Amino acid sequence: MKNGSSLKRVVCIGGGTGTFVVLRGLKDHPLNLKSIVAMSDSGGSNKRIRDEFGLLPTSDIRQCLVALSDESGGAGLMRQLFMYRFDKGKGISGMTFGNLFMAALADILGSQEEAIRATAKVLRIKGNVLPVTLTDTNLYAVYEDGHILTEEHLIDEPQHDGRMKIIKTYLKPAASVNPRAVKAILEADMVVIGPGDLYTSLIPNLLVDGIPQALAKTGAKVVYVLNLMTKYGQTYGFRASDHLNVLWSYIGRTIDTVIVNTGPMAAEIVRHYKTEHEEVVRDDLNGVSSYHVVREDVISPQIVSRSKSDTLVRSLIRHDSDKLAELLMKILNNEV
């Protein structure tokens, strides 16, 4: 077994279920693995964590910790416990055990950062989970008609016409970068961005001053995992090139490699997404020389079901952790 210093360094940037999928697959490979996680979520249980406990959002951090956790024996039971969502109890329904555990630890240890480190030890994770910032900040989005939304959950689940384009996003107050996140990017052999909602999971990381600069400077391969579906309220009607152009505008550098799924999608799933004004992201990258495009079947055959106490909209289909990890390892090792 190689020691940590001799392993190739891979950094995943994002948040939510997309990053969970990537990390869960990559942890089974010999890597020095780090995850940089957005900290501007304000929906669901995160809103209660922020409003009632005065803490930064914990759900994306929790998901990454669980993705990297030991799944064997008693540790596997702990993993299930941290993902458990209460569906009963006045004031507790909809909350996850993991979020409450981390809130309690933050109070005991006097620091949310220390609570994250302690939780990582409890779950015996393989790798490190790094908040992109420890600043209490909110995501703002400016739309083409001039109106502004001031919280992430309002952007994620729009009450306005979701066909309107977002023309600008920013954090307020401005967030101070976690220096450990910058160091991880600069030392990486490969940086994986996505999959995940473009404006609410990926870009919030890129709005923290220091992260785009690190991505522009790093010698790592920068890989983007293209989303499977468009997102009403964020990327309505977006093609693959639209996603990449938006990322370029925030990073200031071209993505090196783009992963595009070619696996089939059940017709009934496509029909369901259509009722939500969403569709399969169209691959319009043929003949584009700016990116190395890797097309492969990386979709999971499983249909995702959500907890009955979960109030947020979730994706029905996701990338397959093992397929995606195998492909990322090939890219890392220059095999594709």
MARNUMAR-757754 format. One record per residue (C-alpha): chain; residue number from 1; x, y, z. Coordinates in pm, 1 decimal. Layout:
N
SITE,A,NUM,X,Y,Z
...
//
This chain:
336
SITE,A,1,0.0,0.0,0.0
SITE,A,2,141.0,335.6,-100.9
SITE,A,3,166.8,600.8,164.5
SITE,A,4,-36.6,920.6,129.1
SITE,A,5,253.3,1133.4,5.6
SITE,A,6,325.3,905.6,-292.9
SITE,A,7,-35.9,876.5,-410.1
SITE,A,8,-170.9,1088.6,-691.2
SITE,A,9,-368.4,1385.5,-562.8
SITE,A,10,-727.9,1431.7,-678.3
SITE,A,11,-947.4,1722.5,-572.1
SITE,A,12,-1324.6,1724.7,-627.2
SITE,A,13,-1506.6,2058.8,-631.8
SITE,A,14,-1881.8,2088.2,-590.1
SITE,A,15,-2148.8,1996.3,-341.3
SITE,A,16,-2462.8,1789.8,-307.6
SITE,A,17,-2533.9,1449.3,-454.8
SITE,A,18,-2310.4,1496.9,-759.9
SITE,A,19,-1995.1,1522.1,-551.7
SITE,A,20,-2120.3,1239.4,-329.9
SITE,A,21,-2136.5,1013.1,-637.2
SITE,A,22,-1782.5,1100.9,-749.9
SITE,A,23,-1625.2,1060.6,-406.9
SITE,A,24,-1797.1,731.3,-331.8
SITE,A,25,-1642.8,579.4,-644.0
SITE,A,26,-1296.4,733.7,-616.1
SITE,A,27,-1243.1,635.1,-252.3
SITE,A,28,-1196.1,272.8,-362.5
SITE,A,29,-887.3,370.5,-564.5
SITE,A,30,-537.3,442.5,-429.7
SITE,A,31,-554.4,822.6,-421.8
SITE,A,32,-485.7,1119.2,-200.0
SITE,A,33,-842.7,1247.8,-217.2
SITE,A,34,-981.4,1586.1,-113.9
SITE,A,35,-1322.6,1744.0,-158.6
SITE,A,36,-1384.4,2119.6,-167.1
SITE,A,37,-1743.6,2196.8,-77.9
SITE,A,38,-1965.5,2501.4,-133.1
SITE,A,39,-2098.4,2665.8,183.7
SITE,A,40,-2386.1,2885.1,67.2
SITE,A,41,-2678.9,2640.6,80.2
SITE,A,42,-2985.6,2789.3,248.4
SITE,A,43,-3264.0,2539.1,178.5
SITE,A,44,-3428.9,2255.4,370.4
SITE,A,45,-3256.2,2155.3,692.6
SITE,A,46,-2964.0,2385.4,609.8
SITE,A,47,-3191.2,2687.6,654.0
SITE,A,48,-3277.2,2565.8,1002.7
SITE,A,49,-2912.4,2493.3,1083.1
SITE,A,50,-2824.7,2849.7,982.3
SITE,A,51,-3124.2,3026.9,1134.6
SITE,A,52,-3166.5,2831.8,1457.1
SITE,A,53,-2809.9,2723.2,1536.9
SITE,A,54,-2615.6,3011.3,1381.4
SITE,A,55,-2394.8,2765.6,1191.7
SITE,A,56,-2281.6,2733.8,833.2
SITE,A,57,-2474.0,2482.2,617.8
SITE,A,58,-2373.8,2123.6,689.8
SITE,A,59,-2564.5,1902.4,443.4
SITE,A,60,-2309.8,1904.6,159.6
SITE,A,61,-2024.4,1857.2,406.8
SITE,A,62,-2212.6,1565.4,563.4
SITE,A,63,-2275.3,1402.0,226.5
SITE,A,64,-1907.0,1423.0,133.8
SITE,A,65,-1800.6,1281.5,470.4
SITE,A,66,-2044.8,993.4,428.7
SITE,A,67,-1928.9,931.4,70.2
SITE,A,68,-1569.7,893.8,192.3
SITE,A,69,-1657.4,689.6,500.5
SITE,A,70,-1568.2,330.4,578.6
SITE,A,71,-1868.5,118.5,478.2
SITE,A,72,-1766.3,-200.9,657.7
SITE,A,73,-1893.7,-339.2,988.6
SITE,A,74,-1996.7,-90.5,1253.3
SITE,A,75,-1861.8,197.5,1046.9
SITE,A,76,-2113.8,106.9,777.8
SITE,A,77,-2391.8,138.7,1034.0
SITE,A,78,-2259.5,483.3,1128.8
SITE,A,79,-2274.7,579.7,762.3
SITE,A,80,-2643.4,485.2,749.1
SITE,A,81,-2707.7,673.1,1071.7
SITE,A,82,-2553.5,993.6,936.9
SITE,A,83,-2780.4,979.9,630.0
SITE,A,84,-3093.9,902.1,833.4
SITE,A,85,-3363.9,1166.3,790.6
SITE,A,86,-3630.6,1195.2,1061.1
SITE,A,87,-3987.9,1177.5,932.3
SITE,A,88,-4159.2,1225.2,1268.2
SITE,A,89,-4135.8,1462.7,1558.3
SITE,A,90,-4243.4,1824.0,1584.3
SITE,A,91,-3948.5,2045.2,1492.2
SITE,A,92,-3724.7,1755.1,1394.1
SITE,A,93,-3901.8,1606.5,1091.7
SITE,A,94,-3694.8,1659.7,777.6
SITE,A,95,-3365.8,1693.2,966.4
SITE,A,96,-3086.2,1440.1,926.5
SITE,A,97,-2910.8,1278.7,1219.9
SITE,A,98,-2575.1,1377.7,1070.5
SITE,A,99,-2661.3,1748.1,1060.4
SITE,A,100,-2778.5,1743.7,1422.3
SITE,A,101,-2469.2,1546.5,1527.5
SITE,A,102,-2239.4,1801.7,1365.4
SITE,A,103,-2431.9,2091.8,1519.2
SITE,A,104,-2390.0,1936.2,1864.0
SITE,A,105,-2018.9,1877.3,1803.8
SITE,A,106,-1970.1,2238.4,1694.6
SITE,A,107,-2122.0,2350.1,2024.3
SITE,A,108,-1911.1,2106.4,2227.5
SITE,A,109,-1583.2,2181.5,2047.5
SITE,A,110,-1648.2,2551.5,1998.4
SITE,A,111,-1578.5,2541.7,1626.0
SITE,A,112,-1757.9,2411.6,1320.1
SITE,A,113,-1423.3,2338.6,1155.0
SITE,A,114,-1324.0,2120.9,1451.3
SITE,A,115,-1663.4,1950.6,1434.3
SITE,A,116,-1597.2,1855.9,1070.4
SITE,A,117,-1257.4,1709.8,1161.9
SITE,A,118,-1404.0,1514.2,1452.3
SITE,A,119,-1687.6,1377.8,1238.4
SITE,A,120,-1432.5,1264.3,980.0
SITE,A,121,-1262.7,1059.8,1252.0
SITE,A,122,-1590.7,908.1,1369.0
SITE,A,123,-1674.6,798.9,1013.3
SITE,A,124,-1315.4,688.5,941.0
SITE,A,125,-1312.9,867.2,607.8
SITE,A,126,-1060.0,814.2,331.3
SITE,A,127,-952.6,1164.1,233.5
SITE,A,128,-1031.9,1516.2,348.4
SITE,A,129,-1339.1,1736.9,322.6
SITE,A,130,-1263.8,2108.4,303.3
SITE,A,131,-1524.4,2386.3,324.1
SITE,A,132,-1439.2,2634.6,48.4
SITE,A,133,-1496.0,2910.1,305.0
SITE,A,134,-1592.7,2951.4,668.4
SITE,A,135,-1759.9,3286.1,598.6
SITE,A,136,-2133.7,3310.6,664.0
SITE,A,137,-2241.1,3416.5,315.2
SITE,A,138,-2535.3,3394.8,76.5
SITE,A,139,-2556.8,3336.9,-297.1
SITE,A,140,-2715.2,3611.4,-508.7
SITE,A,141,-2830.5,3568.2,-869.5
SITE,A,142,-2913.2,3842.0,-1119.3
SITE,A,143,-3154.2,3745.0,-1399.1
SITE,A,144,-3189.5,3881.7,-1750.4
SITE,A,145,-3499.9,4083.2,-1655.5
SITE,A,146,-3298.7,4256.1,-1379.0
SITE,A,147,-3453.0,4090.3,-1075.0
SITE,A,148,-3223.8,3950.0,-805.0
SITE,A,149,-3268.4,3645.8,-582.8
SITE,A,150,-3080.4,3654.5,-254.7
SITE,A,151,-3067.2,3295.7,-129.8
SITE,A,152,-2955.6,2969.9,-286.7
SITE,A,153,-3275.5,2776.6,-221.3
SITE,A,154,-3477.3,3044.5,-406.3
SITE,A,155,-3247.2,3000.6,-707.2
SITE,A,156,-3261.7,2622.6,-682.1
SITE,A,157,-3640.5,2601.3,-671.5
SITE,A,158,-3761.7,2907.8,-862.1
SITE,A,159,-4097.1,3071.6,-808.2
SITE,A,160,-4036.1,3290.7,-1116.2
SITE,A,161,-4021.5,3194.3,-1484.1
SITE,A,162,-3742.0,2935.5,-1476.9
SITE,A,163,-3667.7,2986.3,-1844.9
SITE,A,164,-3498.4,3317.1,-1770.2
SITE,A,165,-3119.4,3316.0,-1782.3
SITE,A,166,-2893.9,3402.4,-1493.5
SITE,A,167,-2650.1,3671.2,-1606.7
SITE,A,168,-2448.0,3714.8,-1288.2
SITE,A,169,-2394.5,3554.1,-948.7
SITE,A,170,-2206.2,3674.1,-643.4
SITE,A,171,-2163.2,3606.2,-272.0
SITE,A,172,-2264.7,3860.0,-9.3
SITE,A,173,-2082.6,3925.0,208.8
SITE,A,174,-1769.4,3837.5,14.5
SITE,A,175,-1626.3,3507.8,137.2
SITE,A,176,-1272.0,3452.2,263.1
SITE,A,177,-1115.4,3146.2,106.2
SITE,A,178,-1009.4,2845.3,309.4
SITE,A,179,-631.8,2837.7,250.6
SITE,A,180,-634.1,2458.2,271.5
SITE,A,181,-861.0,2450.7,-33.8
SITE,A,182,-622.5,2667.8,-235.0
SITE,A,183,-327.0,2450.5,-132.2
SITE,A,184,-512.7,2134.8,-235.0
SITE,A,185,-584.5,2270.8,-584.7
SITE,A,186,-228.2,2390.7,-639.1
SITE,A,187,-84.8,2051.8,-537.3
SITE,A,188,-337.8,1838.6,-727.6
SITE,A,189,-271.5,1604.8,-1018.8
SITE,A,190,-637.5,1622.0,-1122.7
SITE,A,191,-927.3,1849.6,-1028.9
SITE,A,192,-1280.8,1721.6,-1089.5
SITE,A,193,-1560.1,1978.4,-1116.7
SITE,A,194,-1914.8,1843.0,-1099.9
SITE,A,195,-2149.7,1691.7,-1165.5
SITE,A,196,-2395.9,1917.8,-987.2
SITE,A,197,-2630.0,2210.1,-1033.7
SITE,A,198,-2423.6,2467.6,-1218.0
SITE,A,199,-2525.3,2783.0,-1033.5
SITE,A,200,-2597.0,2644.5,-685.4
SITE,A,201,-2345.6,2362.1,-634.8
SITE,A,202,-2047.5,2439.8,-858.9
SITE,A,203,-2023.5,2814.8,-914.2
SITE,A,204,-2051.9,2911.8,-543.0
SITE,A,205,-1706.0,2756.5,-501.7
SITE,A,206,-1572.2,2963.2,-791.8
SITE,A,207,-1707.5,3287.1,-642.5
SITE,A,208,-1469.2,3263.3,-348.3
SITE,A,209,-1166.3,3478.5,-426.3
SITE,A,210,-859.3,3255.3,-445.3
SITE,A,211,-1028.2,2951.4,-600.6
SITE,A,212,-1036.5,3071.9,-965.5
SITE,A,213,-678.5,3195.3,-928.3
SITE,A,214,-567.7,2855.4,-796.3
SITE,A,215,-745.3,2677.1,-1084.5
SITE,A,216,-576.7,2907.4,-1336.3
SITE,A,217,-236.3,2841.9,-1180.2
SITE,A,218,-250.0,2469.9,-1103.3
SITE,A,219,-67.9,2215.9,-1316.9
SITE,A,220,-348.4,1965.6,-1258.5
SITE,A,221,-578.0,1828.8,-1527.6
SITE,A,222,-913.1,2001.5,-1483.6
SITE,A,223,-1202.5,1768.8,-1564.5
SITE,A,224,-1568.6,1866.3,-1588.6
SITE,A,225,-1836.5,1599.5,-1550.6
SITE,A,226,-2124.0,1729.1,-1760.8
SITE,A,227,-2467.0,1711.1,-1599.9
SITE,A,228,-2712.2,1456.8,-1734.5
SITE,A,229,-3009.3,1694.9,-1741.9
SITE,A,230,-3077.2,2065.9,-1772.3
SITE,A,231,-3211.2,2245.1,-1463.4
SITE,A,232,-3523.0,2461.0,-1475.2
SITE,A,233,-3440.3,2797.4,-1319.7
SITE,A,234,-3067.6,2760.6,-1384.6
SITE,A,235,-2974.7,2599.4,-1714.4
SITE,A,236,-3302.0,2583.3,-1907.2
SITE,A,237,-3224.9,2484.5,-2267.1
SITE,A,238,-2848.0,2467.1,-2203.2
SITE,A,239,-2630.0,2260.0,-2433.4
SITE,A,240,-2292.7,2115.8,-2328.3
SITE,A,241,-2112.0,2419.9,-2470.8
SITE,A,242,-2328.7,2656.8,-2264.5
SITE,A,243,-2222.3,2484.9,-1941.2
SITE,A,244,-1856.9,2511.3,-2041.5
SITE,A,245,-1882.8,2874.9,-2145.8
SITE,A,246,-2033.0,2966.8,-1809.8
SITE,A,247,-1759.2,2779.8,-1622.7
SITE,A,248,-1493.3,2954.0,-1833.0
SITE,A,249,-1641.8,3293.4,-1744.2
SITE,A,250,-1591.3,3221.6,-1373.1
SITE,A,251,-1261.8,3031.1,-1384.7
SITE,A,252,-1085.1,3220.6,-1661.9
SITE,A,253,-930.8,2904.9,-1805.7
SITE,A,254,-1042.5,2630.7,-2038.6
SITE,A,255,-1148.2,2296.0,-1894.8
SITE,A,256,-903.8,2026.3,-2009.0
SITE,A,257,-1139.1,1727.6,-2029.7
SITE,A,258,-1517.4,1698.7,-2045.4
SITE,A,259,-1700.0,1375.4,-1962.0
SITE,A,260,-2024.8,1329.5,-2155.0
SITE,A,261,-2261.3,1043.0,-2079.5
SITE,A,262,-2365.0,822.9,-2372.3
SITE,A,263,-2561.4,568.4,-2170.1
SITE,A,264,-2932.5,523.4,-2243.6
SITE,A,265,-3203.1,686.0,-2036.9
SITE,A,266,-3545.1,529.6,-1983.0
SITE,A,267,-3818.2,695.7,-2188.2
SITE,A,268,-4048.2,734.3,-1886.8
SITE,A,269,-3775.2,923.3,-1699.4
SITE,A,270,-3723.0,1159.7,-1993.0
SITE,A,271,-4098.0,1218.2,-2006.6
SITE,A,272,-4108.1,1292.8,-1633.7
SITE,A,273,-3827.7,1548.9,-1662.2
SITE,A,274,-4007.1,1709.3,-1955.9
SITE,A,275,-4304.5,1783.5,-1730.2
SITE,A,276,-4056.6,1975.1,-1510.8
SITE,A,277,-3927.3,2170.7,-1815.8
SITE,A,278,-3599.4,1977.4,-1810.6
SITE,A,279,-3429.2,1766.9,-2076.5
SITE,A,280,-3115.9,1567.4,-2152.4
SITE,A,281,-2820.2,1802.1,-2200.2
SITE,A,282,-2744.0,1809.4,-2572.3
SITE,A,283,-2388.0,1723.0,-2671.6
SITE,A,284,-2284.0,1992.0,-2920.5
SITE,A,285,-1908.9,1948.3,-2874.0
SITE,A,286,-1838.3,1763.2,-3199.0
SITE,A,287,-1561.7,1938.0,-3387.4
SITE,A,288,-1468.3,2152.4,-3085.6
SITE,A,289,-1091.9,2138.9,-3038.5
SITE,A,290,-1078.8,2343.3,-2716.7
SITE,A,291,-1165.1,2043.7,-2499.3
SITE,A,292,-1073.9,1679.7,-2479.1
SITE,A,293,-1419.9,1523.3,-2485.1
SITE,A,294,-1460.1,1173.2,-2342.3
SITE,A,295,-1791.9,1008.6,-2425.1
SITE,A,296,-1886.2,699.1,-2227.2
SITE,A,297,-2176.0,530.2,-2050.1
SITE,A,298,-2150.2,666.6,-1694.7
SITE,A,299,-2516.9,673.0,-1595.9
SITE,A,300,-2661.3,467.7,-1310.9
SITE,A,301,-2949.0,233.1,-1402.0
SITE,A,302,-3111.8,295.5,-1063.7
SITE,A,303,-3400.5,536.3,-1015.9
SITE,A,304,-3348.7,743.5,-702.8
SITE,A,305,-3626.8,757.5,-444.2
SITE,A,306,-3629.4,1020.5,-173.7
SITE,A,307,-3731.7,1016.5,189.8
SITE,A,308,-4095.5,1114.4,245.5
SITE,A,309,-3978.5,1380.1,492.2
SITE,A,310,-3739.1,1540.3,241.7
SITE,A,311,-3892.4,1866.8,122.5
SITE,A,312,-3637.4,1943.3,-148.7
SITE,A,313,-3652.1,1848.4,-516.3
SITE,A,314,-3401.2,1571.5,-595.1
SITE,A,315,-3272.5,1418.3,-917.9
SITE,A,316,-3428.6,1088.0,-1021.5
SITE,A,317,-3120.0,974.4,-1211.3
SITE,A,318,-2752.7,1011.7,-1133.0
SITE,A,319,-2410.8,915.8,-1258.9
SITE,A,320,-2284.0,572.4,-1159.4
SITE,A,321,-2010.9,598.9,-893.4
SITE,A,322,-1807.2,301.0,-1011.3
SITE,A,323,-1830.7,375.3,-1385.1
SITE,A,324,-1738.5,738.6,-1329.1
SITE,A,325,-1448.2,654.8,-1099.4
SITE,A,326,-1303.2,404.2,-1347.6
SITE,A,327,-1318.4,662.9,-1624.4
SITE,A,328,-1164.3,934.8,-1408.4
SITE,A,329,-876.7,701.8,-1320.4
SITE,A,330,-816.2,641.8,-1692.7
SITE,A,331,-808.2,1017.4,-1753.0
SITE,A,332,-571.1,1065.5,-1459.2
SITE,A,333,-338.9,796.5,-1597.6
SITE,A,334,-355.3,924.4,-1958.9
SITE,A,335,-532.5,611.1,-2079.7
SITE,A,336,-810.5,791.2,-2270.2
//
